[in-house]
Every structure is written in C-alpha cells, then in structure tokens.
Amino acid sequence: MNPKKIAVIFALALIGMFFLDACDPPEITSAKVYFQQNNPVAAEEQLLLAIKKYPENSQAYLLLATMVYRPAKRYDEAKQMLESVKRLDPTKEKETNDVIKGMWAEIHTDGATMFNSALKAFLPMEKDSLLGVAAQIFVHAIDFKSDETLTYNGLIKCYYILNDSANVEKYGKMMLDKNLFDKDVVNYYFQVIWKPSRQDEIFAQLDQLIAAHPDVIDLQIIKIQFLAQVSRNEEALSSTNILLEKDPYNLDIIYIAAQLLTKLGKFEDAKYQYQKVVASDPTNLELLTRVTEAVFKNKDWLESEDYARKIIELDANSTFGYEVLWKSLYNQGKLEEAEKYRQIQKSLE
C-alpha cells in the first residue's frame, strides 16, 4: 500500500480515537491510556477520581470492575462496582450479571481445585486442612453469588467429609430455602439431620420436596428408608410398591422391597424379590446372604442349602454359610452331614 495512504488512514484513526475520547471525562481518558501502558494502579487512581467527580458516570465503575478489580481477583470490590453500574444504567444489567457470574465461576473453580487436592492428600491432617480451605473458598463463592447449586454441592461435600454436621445442615437448608435443588446436597442434608425425634418435621420437608420434584426417585427412597428406621414398615412398603408399579425392573427398589418384606416376616415374598436381584449379580456375597436369610426363615431347607453352598464357594471361611448349611441339612434329616458342617462352623468361630 502507498505510504501516503497509510499515513492518511493512521491520521484518520487518531482523529477517531480523539473524537471518541472527547466524550469521556479526562480522568477516564487518562485511565484508558494507563491501561494501554499496563499500569492498572494509575488507572485505578484516575477512575476513582472520575467516580468522585462524576458519580453518575457508569463507565468509570465498569472499567474499575472489569479492568482493575477482576484481573487482580478483588472480586468483592468488582461486584460492588458492577452493582453501581446496574443502578446507574439498567441497560447494562445482562452484561454486568454475566461478569458477576464469570467471577463466581473463577472463585468456585479455585474451591474445586482445592477440594480435588484434598481428596488426593495422603495424610489425614493434610486432607482436613485442604478441605477446610476449600470450604472457605466455597463459602466465599456462595456469599458472592448464592444461587449456584454447584457451589453448594462442593461445600456440603467438604463439610460432610469433615463430619461437620452443623454446617451441612446450615448450607443445605440455605440452598433449599432458595428453592434450589441438587440430589447430592439433599442426600447429605437429610442423612445428617435425620433423628427419629424430628421425624414429623423431616417427613413434612421431604413431602414438600417430593411434590416439587416427583421424578426424583432418590427423594422417595430417602423417605422409605426413614420410615423403615422408625418401624413404619407397612407404610414404607406401600410407598415402595408404588415406585415398583412405575418402574418394575429397578433393582434398587426391588432390593428395598425385599428388605421390607423380610422385616414384616413375609419371607416367601422377600425371597422372590431377592432372587430377582441375585440373578443380576450372582457372585455378590451381600445379596446372596440376604436371599439365603429369607429362604432359611421361610423354612425352604433345600433352597437354603443350595444358597449356603454358593456362599461357601465364594467365601470358604463364611461362618454364616456353614451355619445355614448344617441347619438346613439337619432340618432335612441329614444328621451326619449336618454335624460335619457344624464342626467346620465351630472351627471358624
């Protein structure tokens, strides 16, 4: 390109810059120059002067928030400036809210990074210390922007691992009071606050949440577990059966139904449900133990013998397996064989 043309274009650009800056107070113009010179300290001084002289000029507040305070991680000061921008110029509300959310994300990420470091820590003392720091950062993130469920999730996990029940309850309730929902937070919250003496209050709270989130099966399962803990087993089973009508192949719900049926002494029905679960995972010792108990209590001696042998195949030192085996054989009249396995059980005790 012709050098004379370049000179003309450059001159026009300069004229344009001066024309734009002519609309700004001199302090803001100076601040922009300092930004170009990478001198945020001097820019801050000029912008604070601009705010003092021209308190209705939203640009000074916006520049302070985005160009000075946010890069320096002075997030609270930045947010204060942005709130002033929204007050002075409502047309900038979306822009400022986006910046506020961006800063929240930066604070939250710092907390998440610290939380992950805590999980990798080898020494318990170091782990607890890092979790404490992560919790402080998450609290700052919530104070900064209190409607983000992701931060409640991180904070509640910190306090739950630290066995800080009071803060799990405090921040879990805070989240719920804001009509926010997170499955992990709700689970930890109810596990911490649950006490039979508070059952009326807790069941009322659960019913409200279930009504608001009818598709969240975890909430209904929590309620069923609590009903069982206060021996309201028929009520718990009724709720479980309703869930099974909607989702008849859900093994978690089937397993809960089997446990409740066992509690209620309905061993035949319990056995039937346990067998469904065992069929999906035939080498799971816990499941095998449950179904064996149900079958044995139902006096199905042949079946209980069969299940006991399966347990022993998986765990040759299972005293439970040998006990069920010899008793099942004894009840079938196989006394000599029963005595053989009774002696093995005794040797393992």
Backbone hydrogen bonds, N-H to C=O, Kabsch-Sander energy under -0.5 kcal/mol:
donor,donor_aa,acceptor,acceptor_aa,energy
6,I,2,N,-2.1
7,A,3,P,-2.3
8,V,4,K,-2.1
9,I,5,K,-2.6
10,F,6,I,-2.6
11,A,7,A,-2.3
12,L,8,V,-2.4
13,A,9,I,-2.3
14,L,10,F,-2.3
15,I,11,A,-2.4
16,G,12,L,-2.4
17,M,13,A,-2.4
18,F,14,L,-2.7
19,F,15,I,-2.3
20,L,16,G,-2.5
21,D,17,M,-2.8
22,A,18,F,-1.5
23,C,20,L,-1.4
24,D,21,D,-1.4
28,I,25,P,-0.5
29,T,25,P,-2.1
30,S,26,P,-2.7
31,A,27,E,-2.2
32,K,28,I,-2.2
33,V,29,T,-1.7
34,Y,30,S,-2.4
35,F,31,A,-2.2
36,Q,32,K,-1.9
37,Q,33,V,-1.5
38,N,35,F,-1.6
39,N,34,Y,-2.5
43,A,39,N,-1.9
44,E,40,P,-2.6
45,E,41,V,-1.9
46,Q,42,A,-2.0
47,L,43,A,-2.4
48,L,44,E,-2.5
49,L,45,E,-1.8
50,A,46,Q,-2.1
51,I,47,L,-2.3
52,K,48,L,-1.9
53,K,49,L,-2.4
54,Y,50,A,-3.6
57,N,54,Y,-2.2
58,S,56,E,-0.9
60,A,57,N,-0.7
61,Y,57,N,-0.7
62,L,58,S,-2.3
63,L,59,Q,-2.8
64,L,60,A,-2.1
65,A,61,Y,-2.3
66,T,62,L,-2.7
67,M,63,L,-2.5
68,V,63,L,-0.7
68,V,64,L,-1.1
69,Y,64,L,-3.0
70,R,65,A,-2.1
72,A,68,V,-1.1
73,K,70,R,-2.0
74,R,69,Y,-3.2
75,Y,73,K,-1.4
78,A,74,R,-2.1
79,K,75,Y,-2.8
80,Q,76,D,-2.0
81,M,77,E,-2.1
82,L,78,A,-2.3
83,E,79,K,-2.4
84,S,80,Q,-1.5
85,V,81,M,-1.9
86,K,82,L,-2.2
87,R,83,E,-1.8
88,L,84,S,-2.5
89,D,85,V,-3.0
92,K,89,D,-2.4
93,E,90,P,-1.6
96,T,92,K,-2.7
97,N,93,E,-2.7
98,D,94,K,-2.2
99,V,95,E,-1.6
100,I,96,T,-2.5
101,K,97,N,-2.5
102,G,98,D,-2.1
103,M,99,V,-2.2
104,W,100,I,-2.5
105,A,101,K,-2.4
106,E,102,G,-1.5
107,I,103,M,-2.3
108,H,104,W,-3.2
109,T,105,A,-2.3
110,D,106,E,-1.7
111,G,107,I,-1.9
112,A,108,H,-2.8
113,T,109,T,-2.5
114,M,110,D,-2.0
115,F,111,G,-2.5
116,N,112,A,-2.5
117,S,113,T,-1.8
118,A,114,M,-2.0
119,L,115,F,-2.0
120,K,116,N,-1.1
121,A,117,S,-0.7
121,A,118,A,-1.0
127,K,123,L,-2.6
128,D,124,P,-2.7
129,S,125,M,-2.1
130,L,126,E,-2.6
131,L,127,K,-2.4
132,G,128,D,-2.2
133,V,129,S,-1.9
134,A,130,L,-2.7
135,A,131,L,-2.5
136,Q,132,G,-1.9
137,I,133,V,-2.0
138,F,134,A,-2.6
139,V,135,A,-2.6
140,H,136,Q,-2.0
141,A,137,I,-2.3
142,I,138,F,-2.3
143,D,139,V,-2.8
144,F,140,H,-2.2
145,K,141,A,-2.5
148,E,145,K,-0.6
149,T,147,D,-0.7
151,T,148,E,-0.9
152,Y,148,E,-1.1
153,N,149,T,-2.4
154,G,150,L,-1.8
155,L,151,T,-2.7
156,I,152,Y,-2.9
157,K,153,N,-1.8
158,C,154,G,-1.9
159,Y,155,L,-2.3
160,Y,156,I,-2.6
161,I,157,K,-2.4
162,L,158,C,-1.9
163,N,160,Y,-1.3
164,D,159,Y,-3.1
165,S,163,N,-1.3
168,V,164,D,-1.8
169,E,165,S,-2.6
170,K,166,A,-2.3
171,Y,167,N,-2.5
172,G,168,V,-1.9
173,K,169,E,-2.5
174,M,170,K,-1.8
175,M,171,Y,-2.0
176,L,172,G,-2.2
177,D,173,K,-2.8
178,K,174,M,-0.9
178,K,175,M,-0.8
179,N,176,L,-2.0
180,L,175,M,-1.8
186,V,182,D,-2.6
187,N,183,K,-2.3
188,Y,184,D,-2.6
189,Y,185,V,-2.8
190,F,186,V,-2.4
191,Q,187,N,-2.2
192,V,188,Y,-1.8
193,I,189,Y,-2.3
194,W,190,F,-1.6
198,R,195,K,-2.3
199,Q,196,P,-1.6
202,I,198,R,-2.6
203,F,199,Q,-3.1
204,A,200,D,-1.9
205,Q,201,E,-1.9
206,L,202,I,-2.6
207,D,203,F,-2.5
208,Q,204,A,-1.8
209,L,205,Q,-2.0
210,I,206,L,-2.9
211,A,207,D,-2.2
212,A,208,Q,-1.8
213,H,209,L,-2.4
216,V,213,H,-1.8
217,I,215,D,-1.3
219,L,216,V,-1.0
220,Q,216,V,-0.9
221,I,217,I,-2.3
222,I,218,D,-2.3
223,K,219,L,-2.0
224,I,220,Q,-2.3
225,Q,221,I,-2.6
226,F,222,I,-2.2
227,L,223,K,-2.6
228,A,224,I,-2.2
229,Q,225,Q,-1.7
230,V,226,F,-1.1
230,V,227,L,-0.6
231,S,228,A,-1.8
232,R,227,L,-3.0
233,N,231,S,-1.0
236,A,232,R,-2.2
237,L,233,N,-2.9
238,S,234,E,-2.4
239,S,235,E,-2.0
240,T,236,A,-2.1
241,N,237,L,-2.7
242,I,238,S,-1.6
243,L,239,S,-1.7
244,L,240,T,-2.3
245,E,241,N,-1.9
246,K,242,I,-1.2
247,D,243,L,-2.2
250,N,247,D,-1.6
251,L,249,Y,-0.9
254,I,250,N,-2.3
255,Y,251,L,-2.5
256,I,252,D,-1.8
257,A,253,I,-2.6
258,A,254,I,-2.4
259,Q,255,Y,-2.1
260,L,256,I,-2.4
261,L,257,A,-2.6
262,T,258,A,-2.0
263,K,259,Q,-2.2
264,L,260,L,-1.9
265,G,262,T,-1.6
266,K,261,L,-2.8
267,F,265,G,-1.5
270,A,266,K,-2.4
271,K,267,F,-2.9
272,Y,268,E,-1.9
273,Q,269,D,-2.0
274,Y,270,A,-2.9
275,Q,271,K,-2.4
276,K,272,Y,-1.0
277,V,273,Q,-1.4
278,V,274,Y,-2.9
279,A,275,Q,-2.0
280,S,276,K,-0.7
280,S,277,V,-0.9
281,D,277,V,-0.8
281,D,278,V,-1.0
284,N,281,D,-1.9
285,L,283,T,-0.8
288,L,284,N,-2.5
289,T,285,L,-2.6
290,R,286,E,-2.1
291,V,287,L,-2.5
292,T,288,L,-2.3
293,E,289,T,-2.3
294,A,290,R,-2.1
295,V,291,V,-2.7
296,F,292,T,-2.8
297,K,293,E,-2.7
298,N,294,A,-1.4
299,K,296,F,-1.8
300,D,295,V,-2.3
301,W,299,K,-1.4
304,S,300,D,-3.0
305,E,301,W,-2.1
306,D,302,L,-2.0
307,Y,303,E,-2.7
308,A,304,S,-2.4
309,R,305,E,-2.2
310,K,306,D,-1.6
311,I,307,Y,-2.1
312,I,308,A,-2.2
313,E,309,R,-2.1
314,L,310,K,-1.5
315,D,311,I,-2.4
318,S,315,D,-1.8
319,T,317,N,-0.9
322,Y,318,S,-2.0
323,E,319,T,-2.5
324,V,320,F,-2.6
325,L,321,G,-2.2
326,W,322,Y,-2.7
327,K,323,E,-2.0
328,S,324,V,-2.4
329,L,325,L,-2.4
330,Y,326,W,-2.5
331,N,327,K,-2.3
332,Q,328,S,-0.7
332,Q,329,L,-0.8
333,G,330,Y,-1.6
334,K,329,L,-2.6
335,L,333,G,-1.5
338,A,334,K,-2.2
339,E,335,L,-2.4
340,K,336,E,-1.6
341,Y,337,E,-1.8
342,R,338,A,-2.0
343,Q,339,E,-2.1
344,I,340,K,-1.3
345,Q,341,Y,-2.2
346,K,342,R,-2.3
347,S,343,Q,-2.0
348,L,344,I,-1.1
348,L,345,Q,-0.7
349,E,345,Q,-0.8
349,E,346,K,-0.7
